[in-house]
Amino acid sequence: YQDERGNYVVQETIRLALSGGGYYDYLFTKQGETKAQEKRSFSVYYKPYGWVIGTGIYTSDVDKIIYDKQKSQSEEMKANFSENMSIILILFSGVIIFMFFMVNSITEPLKFTSHYASQIAEGDYLIEMPLSYLKRRDEVGVMSSALFQMKKAIASSIMEKELSNEQLLSEKEFLNTVLITIGDGIIVTDEEQKIQMVNMAAVQMIGIDDKQLIGTTGDQFVTFVDYKTQEKLKSLISLAIESKKIVERQESYMTIGARKMLVEDSASPILDRQKNLTGIVYVFRNITDSMKRKQEIEFLSYHDQLTGLFNRRYFEEISTA
C-alpha cells in the first residue's frame, strides 16, 4: 500500500520492525470518511514467531481527545467560576458596607475592585488592576491580588483553548489542500457508486466539471477498455464493491466520449467498524506518455536507428529464445 505522499506503508512497517522497531507517519483514510488523515504508527519484530507487529493511531483522534478534555475543563471552570463569583460578590458586598462605616478612606479602592470582579464575571479579561492596589498590604491589597491572579488564570485558559482550535483548523485546511493538489486523480463514491468527491487532478484528466460528476455513478461519462484486446472492462469501483477488497489494474484505456487515455488505477473499499461497506476510494493515473516513451525505447533497442530494420540484438534474442 502506498499513501498519497508516496510512502510505501507496509514496506516501511517491515523495515522499521527489522531494524529494532520505530515510529513512522503516513496518510491513511479513516473508516467512514473520505479524506486521508495523518496517522502515526509503531512496528516491532517479534523474533520467536517471526512476526512483524504494528499499531497506530490517527493524530486527529489525539487532537480530539485533547480538545474534548480542554473543553470539559473549560466548562467545569466556568461553572465553578460562576458559583465562586456569586459567593465572592455576596461576601464582597458585606465587606463594602462594613468598610464604608469603619474606614471611609478605602471606599474608592473597594468600588473599583467590585467593578473589577463584575467585569471579570461578564467576560472582560482586558480590565487592568492598578499597581497601587496590588502593592497595598491591607485587606484591599489581598483582595486585589487574588482577583488579579484569578483573572490571569482564566485568561490563560481561554487563550490556550483558542490556540488549540486554531491549530485544529490549520491542520484540517492543510489536509484539504493536500487532497486537492495531489497529482493522482481521486474519486470517492458511496456504497451505491454515486460520486461524493472529486479532486482537481481527476477533473482535469477527465475534462468534466466536478458539479456534473458528483451524485452520478460516472458510467455515462467514462468507460474502460482492455489495453490489448480492446474489450470493454468492468469498472474497478464495481469490482471493489463486489469483493470488498482492494483491486488494481496496471494498464487499461479510460474513454471519455471520443477521447481516451491509458491509465493505471486502483479501488479501495471504505469499511466501518462492523466491516460494512460505506464507499470506495478510486485512484487513477494517466500513463499514456510514459507508456509511449517505454514503447519508443523498446523499439530503438531492437531496430537500427537509420534504417528502422531489426538490429543484431533482436536476432540474437530470437536465436537464443
C-alpha beads as a LAMMPS data file, in Angstrom:
LAMMPS data file: protein, C-alpha beads

321 atoms
320 bonds

1 atom types
1 bond types

-500.0 500.0 xlo xhi
-500.0 500.0 ylo yhi
-500.0 500.0 zlo zhi

Masses

1 110.0

Atoms # bond

1 1 1 0.000 0.000 0.000
2 1 1 1.275 3.447 -0.982
3 1 1 -0.219 6.538 0.658
4 1 1 -0.886 9.868 -1.029
5 1 1 2.632 11.096 -0.218
6 1 1 4.171 8.140 -1.994
7 1 1 5.174 6.318 1.211
8 1 1 5.123 2.521 0.990
9 1 1 3.449 1.820 4.319
10 1 1 3.835 -1.974 4.502
11 1 1 7.477 -1.877 3.401
12 1 1 8.238 0.837 5.976
13 1 1 6.464 -1.179 8.694
14 1 1 8.658 -4.208 7.990
15 1 1 11.845 -2.148 7.627
16 1 1 11.414 -0.380 10.980
17 1 1 10.481 -3.612 12.747
18 1 1 13.569 -5.436 11.472
19 1 1 15.790 -2.505 12.443
20 1 1 14.685 -2.621 16.060
21 1 1 11.261 -1.003 15.884
22 1 1 10.232 2.601 15.475
23 1 1 7.600 5.205 14.707
24 1 1 6.570 6.457 11.272
25 1 1 3.964 8.825 9.887
26 1 1 1.800 8.358 6.802
27 1 1 -1.583 9.244 5.368
28 1 1 -4.482 6.825 5.614
29 1 1 -8.245 7.156 5.117
30 1 1 -10.212 6.666 8.329
31 1 1 -13.141 4.282 8.148
32 1 1 -16.366 6.127 7.397
33 1 1 -14.551 9.164 5.994
34 1 1 -13.342 10.155 2.553
35 1 1 -10.176 12.097 3.165
36 1 1 -6.811 10.649 4.133
37 1 1 -5.588 11.783 7.534
38 1 1 -2.232 11.857 9.295
39 1 1 -1.513 8.629 11.186
40 1 1 1.397 7.708 13.458
41 1 1 2.257 4.021 13.848
42 1 1 4.813 1.880 15.635
43 1 1 6.120 -1.508 14.493
44 1 1 8.371 -4.096 16.140
45 1 1 9.728 -7.506 15.180
46 1 1 8.663 -10.458 17.374
47 1 1 11.570 -12.844 16.773
48 1 1 10.156 -16.076 18.393
49 1 1 7.425 -16.274 15.730
50 1 1 8.978 -14.132 13.040
51 1 1 6.092 -11.704 13.282
52 1 1 6.066 -8.019 12.444
53 1 1 3.610 -6.330 14.820
54 1 1 2.375 -2.809 14.195
55 1 1 -0.147 -0.470 15.725
56 1 1 -1.153 3.114 15.045
57 1 1 -3.415 5.997 15.871
58 1 1 -4.772 8.952 13.913
59 1 1 -3.319 12.228 15.121
60 1 1 -6.752 13.782 14.628
61 1 1 -8.105 11.368 17.280
62 1 1 -5.421 12.509 19.711
63 1 1 -6.217 16.142 18.946
64 1 1 -9.918 15.459 19.520
65 1 1 -9.259 13.849 22.909
66 1 1 -7.161 16.862 23.932
67 1 1 -9.795 19.251 22.601
68 1 1 -12.634 17.418 24.430
69 1 1 -10.601 17.382 27.636
70 1 1 -9.859 21.113 27.383
71 1 1 -13.486 21.838 26.581
72 1 1 -14.650 19.807 29.604
73 1 1 -12.179 21.575 31.876
74 1 1 -13.210 24.962 30.489
75 1 1 -16.902 24.269 31.082
76 1 1 -16.202 22.982 34.584
77 1 1 -14.053 26.024 35.324
78 1 1 -16.771 28.381 34.079
79 1 1 -19.386 26.632 36.230
80 1 1 -17.146 26.794 39.296
81 1 1 -16.231 30.350 38.482
82 1 1 -19.882 31.478 38.325
83 1 1 -20.612 29.791 41.654
84 1 1 -17.495 31.209 43.291
85 1 1 -18.151 34.651 41.899
86 1 1 -21.657 34.649 43.380
87 1 1 -20.210 33.852 46.790
88 1 1 -17.438 36.400 46.344
89 1 1 -19.849 39.127 45.308
90 1 1 -22.111 38.432 48.305
91 1 1 -19.177 38.464 50.701
92 1 1 -17.708 41.439 48.958
93 1 1 -20.916 43.443 49.326
94 1 1 -20.814 42.792 53.064
95 1 1 -17.188 43.885 53.211
96 1 1 -18.015 47.112 51.362
97 1 1 -20.774 48.021 53.831
98 1 1 -18.547 47.251 56.787
99 1 1 -15.607 49.182 55.425
100 1 1 -17.829 52.120 54.478
101 1 1 -18.717 52.685 58.129
102 1 1 -15.309 51.782 59.513
103 1 1 -12.836 53.331 57.119
104 1 1 -14.192 55.855 54.673
105 1 1 -10.765 56.296 53.090
106 1 1 -10.879 52.910 51.329
107 1 1 -14.243 53.459 49.623
108 1 1 -12.814 54.160 46.198
109 1 1 -10.482 51.114 46.099
110 1 1 -13.345 48.874 47.164
111 1 1 -15.617 50.312 44.499
112 1 1 -13.030 49.609 41.849
113 1 1 -12.325 46.058 42.987
114 1 1 -16.079 45.395 42.988
115 1 1 -16.275 46.713 39.455
116 1 1 -13.191 44.663 38.564
117 1 1 -14.831 41.455 39.801
118 1 1 -18.064 42.247 37.949
119 1 1 -16.210 42.842 34.677
120 1 1 -14.429 39.507 35.019
121 1 1 -17.780 37.804 35.640
122 1 1 -19.041 39.353 32.378
123 1 1 -16.026 38.099 30.435
124 1 1 -13.916 41.266 30.309
125 1 1 -10.358 39.994 30.814
126 1 1 -8.667 43.143 29.477
127 1 1 -9.500 45.246 32.540
128 1 1 -6.350 46.185 34.464
129 1 1 -5.804 46.273 38.216
130 1 1 -3.932 49.448 39.319
131 1 1 -0.424 48.668 40.549
132 1 1 -1.019 50.788 43.671
133 1 1 -3.829 48.443 44.775
134 1 1 -1.633 45.357 44.260
135 1 1 1.131 46.851 46.418
136 1 1 -1.144 47.554 49.383
137 1 1 -0.504 45.419 52.471
138 1 1 -4.032 45.603 53.854
139 1 1 -7.214 43.717 53.011
140 1 1 -7.697 45.733 49.821
141 1 1 -4.287 44.646 48.576
142 1 1 -5.028 40.981 49.383
143 1 1 -8.375 41.077 47.543
144 1 1 -6.898 42.967 44.607
145 1 1 -4.070 40.430 44.241
146 1 1 -6.493 37.498 44.499
147 1 1 -8.781 38.916 41.813
148 1 1 -5.815 39.772 39.615
149 1 1 -4.402 36.219 39.829
150 1 1 -7.854 34.748 39.184
151 1 1 -8.239 36.881 36.047
152 1 1 -4.798 35.819 34.770
153 1 1 -5.602 32.118 35.248
154 1 1 -8.945 32.378 33.419
155 1 1 -7.500 34.440 30.558
156 1 1 -4.613 31.984 30.145
157 1 1 -7.000 29.027 29.960
158 1 1 -9.153 30.723 27.330
159 1 1 -6.077 31.636 25.269
160 1 1 -4.852 28.038 25.304
161 1 1 -8.260 26.861 24.088
162 1 1 -8.281 29.388 21.240
163 1 1 -4.770 28.369 20.175
164 1 1 -5.822 24.716 20.181
165 1 1 -8.848 25.500 17.993
166 1 1 -6.683 27.452 15.561
167 1 1 -4.227 24.562 15.343
168 1 1 -7.009 22.061 14.585
169 1 1 -8.412 24.349 11.882
170 1 1 -4.961 24.812 10.359
171 1 1 -4.353 21.046 10.220
172 1 1 -7.753 20.476 8.598
173 1 1 -7.060 23.102 5.947
174 1 1 -3.637 21.547 5.287
175 1 1 -5.133 18.074 4.716
176 1 1 -7.762 19.523 2.381
177 1 1 -5.042 21.303 0.418
178 1 1 -3.008 18.093 0.103
179 1 1 -6.012 16.155 -1.194
180 1 1 -6.958 18.840 -3.715
181 1 1 -3.437 19.355 -5.079
182 1 1 -2.239 15.726 -5.240
183 1 1 -1.218 14.663 -8.756
184 1 1 -3.217 11.426 -8.999
185 1 1 -6.921 11.544 -9.782
186 1 1 -9.041 10.673 -6.729
187 1 1 -12.772 9.910 -6.785
188 1 1 -14.729 8.933 -3.667
189 1 1 -18.112 7.217 -4.013
190 1 1 -20.743 5.936 -1.605
191 1 1 -21.796 2.306 -1.367
192 1 1 -24.113 2.796 -4.382
193 1 1 -21.213 4.019 -6.584
194 1 1 -22.529 7.592 -6.539
195 1 1 -19.646 10.060 -6.630
196 1 1 -19.274 12.147 -3.449
197 1 1 -15.918 13.874 -4.037
198 1 1 -13.568 14.526 -6.975
199 1 1 -10.158 16.169 -6.605
200 1 1 -8.732 18.741 -9.025
201 1 1 -6.413 16.269 -10.793
202 1 1 -9.341 13.954 -11.624
203 1 1 -11.405 16.860 -13.000
204 1 1 -8.527 17.969 -15.229
205 1 1 -7.807 14.472 -16.584
206 1 1 -11.450 13.550 -17.206
207 1 1 -12.297 17.002 -18.533
208 1 1 -15.704 17.184 -16.850
209 1 1 -16.672 19.644 -14.129
210 1 1 -16.970 18.103 -10.647
211 1 1 -20.503 19.515 -10.306
212 1 1 -21.569 17.292 -13.206
213 1 1 -19.849 14.229 -11.751
214 1 1 -20.985 14.449 -8.117
215 1 1 -24.162 12.467 -7.463
216 1 1 -23.712 10.242 -10.549
217 1 1 -22.056 6.845 -10.966
218 1 1 -19.837 8.254 -13.713
219 1 1 -20.757 5.417 -16.101
220 1 1 -22.460 7.832 -18.504
221 1 1 -19.191 9.769 -18.803
222 1 1 -16.424 7.163 -18.501
223 1 1 -15.930 3.592 -19.766
224 1 1 -12.919 1.240 -19.645
225 1 1 -11.363 -0.880 -22.419
226 1 1 -8.681 -3.582 -22.208
227 1 1 -5.281 -2.287 -23.368
228 1 1 -4.501 -5.313 -25.532
229 1 1 -7.838 -6.890 -26.552
230 1 1 -9.861 -3.644 -26.727
231 1 1 -12.691 -5.446 -24.932
232 1 1 -14.915 -3.423 -22.600
233 1 1 -13.994 -3.824 -18.919
234 1 1 -15.974 -3.570 -15.715
235 1 1 -15.049 -0.564 -13.584
236 1 1 -12.797 -1.212 -10.590
237 1 1 -15.322 0.583 -8.377
238 1 1 -17.899 -2.131 -9.169
239 1 1 -15.319 -4.880 -8.574
240 1 1 -14.267 -3.387 -5.235
241 1 1 -17.897 -3.147 -4.091
242 1 1 -18.485 -6.793 -5.008
243 1 1 -15.323 -8.141 -3.364
244 1 1 -14.914 -5.596 -0.535
245 1 1 -11.194 -5.827 -1.289
246 1 1 -8.596 -3.592 -2.901
247 1 1 -8.487 -4.164 -6.668
248 1 1 -5.860 -2.844 -9.084
249 1 1 -5.283 -2.682 -12.824
250 1 1 -1.928 -1.898 -14.413
251 1 1 -2.954 -0.893 -17.935
252 1 1 -6.367 -0.076 -19.408
253 1 1 -7.923 2.624 -21.522
254 1 1 -10.250 5.131 -19.885
255 1 1 -12.529 6.539 -22.587
256 1 1 -14.378 9.812 -22.179
257 1 1 -16.533 10.326 -25.250
258 1 1 -14.224 10.281 -28.281
259 1 1 -11.162 10.794 -26.097
260 1 1 -9.181 8.069 -24.331
261 1 1 -6.120 7.771 -22.161
262 1 1 -4.080 4.889 -20.800
263 1 1 -4.397 4.660 -17.015
264 1 1 -3.093 2.737 -14.042
265 1 1 -5.829 2.577 -11.399
266 1 1 -6.996 1.026 -8.142
267 1 1 -10.118 0.989 -5.992
268 1 1 -10.162 0.551 -2.202
269 1 1 -13.299 -0.167 -0.138
270 1 1 -14.193 2.030 2.841
271 1 1 -15.439 -0.169 5.695
272 1 1 -16.907 0.882 9.031
273 1 1 -16.136 -0.794 12.358
274 1 1 -18.694 -3.513 11.618
275 1 1 -16.996 -4.196 8.259
276 1 1 -19.963 -2.726 6.395
277 1 1 -19.140 -1.083 3.071
278 1 1 -19.694 2.681 3.160
279 1 1 -17.912 3.751 -0.021
280 1 1 -14.997 3.404 -2.415
281 1 1 -11.820 5.417 -2.955
282 1 1 -10.837 5.225 -6.637
283 1 1 -7.353 6.425 -7.629
284 1 1 -6.075 6.635 -11.200
285 1 1 -3.013 7.936 -13.019
286 1 1 -2.546 8.878 -16.680
287 1 1 0.329 6.744 -18.019
288 1 1 -0.206 7.476 -21.723
289 1 1 3.020 9.441 -22.115
290 1 1 5.115 7.066 -20.016
291 1 1 3.850 4.059 -21.995
292 1 1 4.641 5.838 -25.264
293 1 1 8.193 6.513 -24.071
294 1 1 8.544 2.897 -22.980
295 1 1 7.446 1.653 -26.400
296 1 1 9.841 4.038 -28.139
297 1 1 12.724 2.763 -26.016
298 1 1 11.803 -0.861 -26.763
299 1 1 11.587 -0.125 -30.484
300 1 1 15.005 1.554 -30.545
301 1 1 16.562 -1.324 -28.622
302 1 1 15.574 -3.813 -31.364
303 1 1 15.807 -1.628 -34.510
304 1 1 18.527 0.244 -36.347
305 1 1 18.129 3.998 -35.890
306 1 1 18.934 4.812 -39.532
307 1 1 17.131 2.062 -41.458
308 1 1 14.410 1.103 -38.997
309 1 1 15.224 -2.598 -39.625
310 1 1 15.735 -5.190 -36.904
311 1 1 19.206 -4.937 -35.390
312 1 1 21.723 -7.511 -34.170
313 1 1 20.277 -7.634 -30.638
314 1 1 16.879 -8.642 -32.000
315 1 1 18.262 -11.576 -33.976
316 1 1 20.481 -12.692 -31.066
317 1 1 17.496 -12.857 -28.746
318 1 1 15.431 -14.663 -31.399
319 1 1 18.164 -17.243 -31.887
320 1 1 18.530 -17.910 -28.144
321 1 1 14.779 -17.987 -27.442

Bonds

1 1 1 2
2 1 2 3
3 1 3 4
4 1 4 5
5 1 5 6
6 1 6 7
7 1 7 8
8 1 8 9
9 1 9 10
10 1 10 11
11 1 11 12
12 1 12 13
13 1 13 14
14 1 14 15
15 1 15 16
16 1 16 17
17 1 17 18
18 1 18 19
19 1 19 20
20 1 20 21
21 1 21 22
22 1 22 23
23 1 23 24
24 1 24 25
25 1 25 26
26 1 26 27
27 1 27 28
28 1 28 29
29 1 29 30
30 1 30 31
31 1 31 32
32 1 32 33
33 1 33 34
34 1 34 35
35 1 35 36
36 1 36 37
37 1 37 38
38 1 38 39
39 1 39 40
40 1 40 41
41 1 41 42
42 1 42 43
43 1 43 44
44 1 44 45
45 1 45 46
46 1 46 47
47 1 47 48
48 1 48 49
49 1 49 50
50 1 50 51
51 1 51 52
52 1 52 53
53 1 53 54
54 1 54 55
55 1 55 56
56 1 56 57
57 1 57 58
58 1 58 59
59 1 59 60
60 1 60 61
61 1 61 62
62 1 62 63
63 1 63 64
64 1 64 65
65 1 65 66
66 1 66 67
67 1 67 68
68 1 68 69
69 1 69 70
70 1 70 71
71 1 71 72
72 1 72 73
73 1 73 74
74 1 74 75
75 1 75 76
76 1 76 77
77 1 77 78
78 1 78 79
79 1 79 80
80 1 80 81
81 1 81 82
82 1 82 83
83 1 83 84
84 1 84 85
85 1 85 86
86 1 86 87
87 1 87 88
88 1 88 89
89 1 89 90
90 1 90 91
91 1 91 92
92 1 92 93
93 1 93 94
94 1 94 95
95 1 95 96
96 1 96 97
97 1 97 98
98 1 98 99
99 1 99 100
100 1 100 101
101 1 101 102
102 1 102 103
103 1 103 104
104 1 104 105
105 1 105 106
106 1 106 107
107 1 107 108
108 1 108 109
109 1 109 110
110 1 110 111
111 1 111 112
112 1 112 113
113 1 113 114
114 1 114 115
115 1 115 116
116 1 116 117
117 1 117 118
118 1 118 119
119 1 119 120
120 1 120 121
121 1 121 122
122 1 122 123
123 1 123 124
124 1 124 125
125 1 125 126
126 1 126 127
127 1 127 128
128 1 128 129
129 1 129 130
130 1 130 131
131 1 131 132
132 1 132 133
133 1 133 134
134 1 134 135
135 1 135 136
136 1 136 137
137 1 137 138
138 1 138 139
139 1 139 140
140 1 140 141
141 1 141 142
142 1 142 143
143 1 143 144
144 1 144 145
145 1 145 146
146 1 146 147
147 1 147 148
148 1 148 149
149 1 149 150
150 1 150 151
151 1 151 152
152 1 152 153
153 1 153 154
154 1 154 155
155 1 155 156
156 1 156 157
157 1 157 158
158 1 158 159
159 1 159 160
160 1 160 161
161 1 161 162
162 1 162 163
163 1 163 164
164 1 164 165
165 1 165 166
166 1 166 167
167 1 167 168
168 1 168 169
169 1 169 170
170 1 170 171
171 1 171 172
172 1 172 173
173 1 173 174
174 1 174 175
175 1 175 176
176 1 176 177
177 1 177 178
178 1 178 179
179 1 179 180
180 1 180 181
181 1 181 182
182 1 182 183
183 1 183 184
184 1 184 185
185 1 185 186
186 1 186 187
187 1 187 188
188 1 188 189
189 1 189 190
190 1 190 191
191 1 191 192
192 1 192 193
193 1 193 194
194 1 194 195
195 1 195 196
196 1 196 197
197 1 197 198
198 1 198 199
199 1 199 200
200 1 200 201
201 1 201 202
202 1 202 203
203 1 203 204
204 1 204 205
205 1 205 206
206 1 206 207
207 1 207 208
208 1 208 209
209 1 209 210
210 1 210 211
211 1 211 212
212 1 212 213
213 1 213 214
214 1 214 215
215 1 215 216
216 1 216 217
217 1 217 218
218 1 218 219
219 1 219 220
220 1 220 221
221 1 221 222
222 1 222 223
223 1 223 224
224 1 224 225
225 1 225 226
226 1 226 227
227 1 227 228
228 1 228 229
229 1 229 230
230 1 230 231
231 1 231 232
232 1 232 233
233 1 233 234
234 1 234 235
235 1 235 236
236 1 236 237
237 1 237 238
238 1 238 239
239 1 239 240
240 1 240 241
241 1 241 242
242 1 242 243
243 1 243 244
244 1 244 245
245 1 245 246
246 1 246 247
247 1 247 248
248 1 248 249
249 1 249 250
250 1 250 251
251 1 251 252
252 1 252 253
253 1 253 254
254 1 254 255
255 1 255 256
256 1 256 257
257 1 257 258
258 1 258 259
259 1 259 260
260 1 260 261
261 1 261 262
262 1 262 263
263 1 263 264
264 1 264 265
265 1 265 266
266 1 266 267
267 1 267 268
268 1 268 269
269 1 269 270
270 1 270 271
271 1 271 272
272 1 272 273
273 1 273 274
274 1 274 275
275 1 275 276
276 1 276 277
277 1 277 278
278 1 278 279
279 1 279 280
280 1 280 281
281 1 281 282
282 1 282 283
283 1 283 284
284 1 284 285
285 1 285 286
286 1 286 287
287 1 287 288
288 1 288 289
289 1 289 290
290 1 290 291
291 1 291 292
292 1 292 293
293 1 293 294
294 1 294 295
295 1 295 296
296 1 296 297
297 1 297 298
298 1 298 299
299 1 299 300
300 1 300 301
301 1 301 302
302 1 302 303
303 1 303 304
304 1 304 305
305 1 305 306
306 1 306 307
307 1 307 308
308 1 308 309
309 1 309 310
310 1 310 311
311 1 311 312
312 1 312 313
313 1 313 314
314 1 314 315
315 1 315 316
316 1 316 317
317 1 317 318
318 1 318 319
319 1 319 320
320 1 320 321
